[in-house]
Amino acid sequence: MESFKQNDGNRDELIIKQQKEIEKEIIETTPLVSEQLPLTCLWTEYNGDEIFTAKIEDLSKKYKFIRRTRPDGNCFFRAFAYSYLEYLISNVSAYQEFRKLAEESKDKLVQLGFPSFTLEDFHETFMEVIKRVSPENGQSQSQVHSELHKIFNEQGYSDYVVVYLRLITSGKLQEEADFYQNFIEGDFTIEEFRHQEVEPMYKESDHIHIIALCTALGAGVRVEYLDRGEGGTVKAHDFPEGTEPGIYLIYRPGHYDILYPN
């Protein structure tokens, strides 16, 4: 019996070691956010897979480029933030509205019961990032875009933005708990779901995260689903329904990247 336990322990250690090695390799080989790449780069990933090849062909009629994000469980929040700020760089009035909303968001979270000292650093960094990519900084759009790319590949800034967006999402779920409770599977209360599935880093996102974040920020997202579903076309879903998207993402099982329409 003892030897079985020992073998189990060794096996668990081996699995953990392998996972850490995979994570290390991902960090070393994958930037937090990549450069823009031609959408056709997806073909090499699904070479010989007829279903995916047909769907990528369909997708390429609508989109020209993709920008990859690191597959670390934060990909939705990172892709959302990058894509939304990129959109705001060329939409001054929308940028001004968003900046005001972001400025006021900390006080709103405090009113909802989030401790001020927890929010302070994250909100400060979030605002710094927003100000650094302002279309009113007197820089050219290409300079601001390159600043955005630089910021999002600096782990400290990039992760603080993700943390703050997770807190905003959690706040929206708390604020409208009766509505969002209907979307939660299993026996989770809203409180448990927020603390276990929304606020912690590296937790993957689902529809409920997307709807709550978009509603909180007044942003529209179109997600294109590249999966093995029926038909040779990619299905798109707009969040919240009926809104005009400013952000375009592609979802493949377990992962989000950024898309650029033709």
C-alpha positions in Angstrom: 0.0 0.0 0.0 2.8 2.3 1.0 4.6 1.8 -2.4 1.3 2.7 -4.2 1.1 6.0 -2.3 4.7 6.6 -3.1 4.2 6.0 -6.8 1.1 8.3 -6.7 3.2 11.0 -5.1 6.0 10.6 -7.6 3.5 10.7 -10.5 1.9 13.9 -9.1 5.3 15.5 -8.8 6.2 14.5 -12.3 2.9 15.9 -13.7 3.5 19.2 -11.8 7.1 19.3 -13.1 5.9 18.8 -16.7 3.2 21.5 -16.3 5.8 23.9 -15.0 8.1 23.1 -18.0 5.2 23.7 -20.4 4.3 27.0 -18.7 8.0 28.1 -18.8 8.2 27.2 -22.5 5.0 29.2 -23.3 6.4 32.2 -21.4 9.7 32.0 -23.2 8.3 31.5 -26.7 5.0 33.4 -26.7 4.7 37.2 -26.2 1.8 38.4 -24.1 0.5 40.0 -27.2 2.0 39.3 -30.7 2.5 41.6 -33.7 -0.3 41.6 -36.3 -0.1 38.4 -38.3 -1.9 37.4 -41.6 -5.0 35.4 -40.8 -3.7 32.7 -43.1 -1.2 31.7 -40.4 -4.0 29.7 -38.9 -3.9 27.3 -41.9 -0.5 26.0 -40.8 -2.0 25.1 -37.4 -4.9 23.1 -38.9 -3.1 21.7 -42.0 -5.0 18.8 -43.4 -8.1 19.4 -41.1 -10.9 19.9 -43.6 -13.4 21.3 -41.1 -11.1 24.0 -39.8 -9.6 24.8 -43.2 -13.1 25.5 -44.6 -13.9 27.7 -41.6 -10.7 29.6 -41.8 -11.4 30.2 -45.5 -14.8 31.6 -44.5 -13.2 33.7 -41.8 -10.7 35.2 -44.3 -13.5 36.7 -46.3 -14.3 39.0 -43.3 -10.9 39.4 -41.5 -7.4 40.1 -42.7 -5.2 39.9 -39.6 -5.0 38.2 -36.2 -3.0 39.2 -33.1 -2.2 36.4 -30.8 -2.3 36.5 -27.0 -0.5 34.3 -24.6 -2.6 31.2 -23.6 -2.4 31.7 -19.9 -6.1 31.9 -18.8 -6.0 35.7 -19.0 -6.3 35.8 -22.8 -9.9 37.1 -22.9 -9.2 40.1 -20.6 -5.9 40.9 -22.3 -7.3 40.6 -25.8 -10.3 42.7 -24.8 -8.2 45.5 -23.2 -5.7 45.7 -26.1 -8.4 45.7 -28.8 -10.6 48.2 -27.0 -7.8 50.7 -26.4 -6.7 50.2 -30.0 -10.2 51.1 -31.1 -10.3 54.1 -28.8 -7.0 55.5 -30.1 -8.8 56.4 -33.3 -12.1 57.4 -31.7 -11.5 60.5 -29.6 -15.0 61.1 -28.2 -15.3 57.4 -27.2 -11.9 57.6 -25.6 -12.9 60.6 -23.5 -16.1 58.9 -22.4 -14.1 55.7 -21.5 -11.5 57.7 -19.6 -14.2 59.4 -17.5 -15.9 56.0 -16.8 -12.5 54.5 -15.8 -11.7 57.4 -13.6 -14.9 57.0 -11.7 -14.9 53.2 -11.6 -12.8 52.9 -8.4 -15.3 54.9 -6.3 -18.1 52.8 -7.7 -16.3 49.6 -6.7 -15.6 51.0 -3.2 -19.4 51.7 -2.9 -20.0 48.0 -3.8 -17.8 47.0 -0.9 -14.4 46.4 -2.5 -11.6 47.6 -0.1 -10.1 50.9 -1.3 -6.5 49.8 -0.5 -6.9 46.7 -2.7 -8.0 48.8 -5.6 -5.6 51.7 -5.3 -2.5 50.4 -7.1 -4.5 48.6 -9.8 -6.7 51.6 -10.6 -3.7 53.9 -10.6 -1.8 51.7 -13.1 -5.0 51.3 -15.2 -5.4 55.0 -15.5 -1.7 55.5 -16.3 -2.0 53.0 -19.2 -5.2 54.8 -20.5 -3.4 58.2 -20.4 -0.3 56.8 -22.1 -2.3 55.8 -25.1 -4.4 58.9 -25.3 -5.2 60.1 -28.9 -4.8 63.6 -27.5 -1.1 63.2 -26.5 0.1 65.1 -29.7 1.7 61.9 -31.0 0.9 60.3 -34.4 -1.5 57.3 -34.3 1.4 54.9 -35.2 3.4 56.2 -32.2 0.5 55.6 -29.9 -0.1 52.1 -31.3 3.5 51.2 -30.7 3.3 52.6 -27.1 0.2 50.4 -26.6 2.0 47.3 -27.9 5.0 48.1 -25.7 2.9 48.5 -22.5 0.9 45.3 -23.1 4.1 43.3 -23.4 5.5 44.6 -20.1 4.2 42.0 -17.6 3.6 44.4 -14.7 1.4 46.8 -16.7 -0.3 44.1 -18.7 -1.2 42.0 -15.7 -2.4 45.0 -13.6 -4.8 46.0 -16.5 -6.1 42.4 -16.5 -6.6 42.4 -12.7 -8.5 45.7 -12.8 -10.8 44.5 -15.6 -11.4 41.3 -13.5 -12.5 43.5 -10.6 -14.8 45.6 -12.8 -16.4 42.4 -14.1 -16.8 41.1 -10.5 -18.3 44.4 -9.5 -20.9 44.2 -12.3 -21.8 40.7 -11.3 -22.4 41.8 -7.7 -24.3 44.9 -8.8 -26.8 42.9 -10.9 -26.6 39.6 -9.0 -30.2 38.6 -9.6 -29.8 38.8 -13.4 -26.4 37.1 -13.6 -27.3 34.3 -11.2 -29.4 32.8 -14.1 -26.2 32.3 -16.1 -24.2 30.4 -13.5 -24.1 26.7 -13.9 -23.9 24.4 -10.9 -24.5 25.3 -7.2 -22.3 28.5 -7.2 -23.7 31.6 -5.6 -22.7 34.9 -7.3 -20.4 35.5 -4.4 -18.6 32.2 -4.8 -18.4 32.5 -8.6 -16.9 36.0 -8.3 -14.2 35.0 -5.8 -13.4 31.7 -7.5 -13.9 32.2 -11.2 -13.7 35.9 -12.0 -11.3 37.7 -9.6 -8.3 35.2 -9.6 -5.7 35.5 -12.3 -5.3 32.7 -14.9 -9.0 31.7 -14.6 -10.6 31.3 -18.1 -13.5 33.4 -19.2 -17.0 32.4 -20.4 -20.0 34.3 -21.7 -20.9 35.6 -18.3 -17.5 37.4 -18.0 -17.9 38.9 -21.4 -21.5 40.2 -20.9 -20.6 41.6 -17.5 -17.5 43.4 -18.7 -19.1 44.8 -21.9 -22.1 46.0 -19.9 -19.9 47.6 -17.2 -17.8 49.5 -19.8 -20.5 50.1 -22.5 -18.4 48.3 -25.1 -19.5 46.0 -27.9 -17.6 42.8 -28.8 -18.0 40.4 -31.7 -16.7 36.9 -31.0 -16.1 34.5 -33.9 -16.2 30.9 -32.9 -13.8 28.6 -34.7 -14.7 25.1 -33.6 -16.0 21.8 -35.0 -19.6 22.9 -35.0 -21.8 22.0 -38.1 -21.5 23.8 -41.4 -18.5 25.3 -43.1 -18.9 28.8 -41.7 -17.8 30.4 -38.4 -20.5 31.5 -36.1 -20.3 35.1 -34.7 -21.9 36.3 -31.5 -22.3 39.9 -30.5 -22.0 40.9 -26.8 -24.3 42.5 -25.6 -26.7 41.4 -28.3 -27.7 44.1 -30.7 -24.7 46.4 -30.0 -22.2 47.7 -32.6 -18.9 45.9 -32.0 -15.7 48.0 -31.6 -13.8 44.8 -30.6 -13.4 41.7 -32.6 -12.1 38.4 -31.1 -11.7 34.9 -32.3 -12.4 32.0 -29.9 -11.0 28.6 -30.3 -11.7 26.1 -27.5 -10.1 27.6 -24.4 -8.5 30.6 -26.1 -9.1 34.2 -27.4 -7.1 36.2 -29.9 -7.7 39.5 -31.6 -9.1 39.9 -35.1 -9.0 42.8 -37.6 -11.9 43.2 -40.1 -11.1 43.7 -43.8 
